[in-house]
Amino acid sequence: MKSQKFEVNFLAEAVEFLDLFDEKVRDKIIYNITKAQFSTNNELLKKLNEEIWEFRTLYKSIAYRLFAFWDKSEKDRAPVIITHGLIKKTEKTPKADLDKSQRLRNSYFESK
């Protein structure tokens, strides 16, 4: 059996985003996040820039994205912190969401 490559923690905004959807949508998103924890797959977890990544889920032709970053400050483990999510409507990731994820990342480390 494959071992888990990383842990995942959700910030409040990510939980609020997931709470917007019915159980089937949430289950699919969580399933894909869990799958990404055990295998390297750019369709599920994609690097957007030096610090920000996105978990990707396509369900019933709707593209769900959850932004995340690695917390490498923990010596024995480096959990992935999910900041927030969006329903993607265009090819290009909105700069405002990259900026928001970066801001949430910065405040996460400031509060540690």
N, C-alpha and C positions, 0 to 999 in steps of 0.2 A: 504494500500500500504506500502511496506517495505521502510524503510528510508536508505539513503546512509550511509555506515559505515565509509568511508574515501574518501578524495579527491586524485586525481592523478595528479602529475606534471611530465613532461618529460624533461630530460636533452637533450642537443643538439645531442649527439650521439644516443640516443633512437629515436629521430625524423629522423635522417639520416638513421637509420636502417629501419624504417617504410617506408621511401621514396624509398627504393630499390624495393618495391613490388607493384604489381598492386592493383587497388582499392578493388577487392574482398578479397584479402589476408589481406590488411589493415583493411577493414571493419570487418572481422572475428576476428582479433586480438583485435581491439577496442571493439567489441561486448563482447568478453570474459572478457576484463578488466572491462568493465562496469558491467557485470554480477557479477564479483567478488566483486565489490563495494557494492552490495546489499545482497549478501549471502556468507556464509562461505562454501567454497568448495575447498578441497585440490587438486582437479583436475585442478582448475583454478589458484589458488594462493598457492604456496607451500613454506614452510620455508626451506632454505638450510643450514643455520648455525645461530649463535646468531643474526647476523645483516642483512644478505642478504636473500631475498626472490626471487621467480621467478613467473612471470605470464606465464601460459602455454596455448598454442593453438596448436591444431592438426587440420590441414586443408589439405585435399587431400594427406594424408599420410606423410605430412611434419610437423615436430615438431618445432614450433617457441617458443623461450624463450626470455622473457624480464626480466632483473635483476632489482631489486628494493630494497629500504630500507625505513624504517619509519623515518620521521623527528619528533621526540617527543619533540623538543625544543620549538615548538609552544604550548603555554599553552592551548588555547581553541580548538585546532584541531591538528591532527597529520597526515599530508598528506603523501602519499606514493610517493617517488621520483623514477622514472624509469631511470636507468643509461644507459643501452645499451641492445642490443639484439643479438641473434645468431640463426642459424638454427642448431638444435641439431642432431648430427649424431651418437652418442654413448649413451649407457645407463648412463654412469657416466658424471656428469657435469664437464667440463674441469676446472682444477684448475686455469689456466690462466684467465678464465672469472670471476671466483670468486674473484681472486686477483684484476682484473681490476675494478670490481664493488666496492670492498672495497676502492681502490684508489680514484675512483670517489666520493664515499661517504665521504671520508676524506677531499678531496678538496672542496666539497660542504659545509661541516661544517666550514672549515677554512675560506671560503669566506663570511660566514654569518655575 
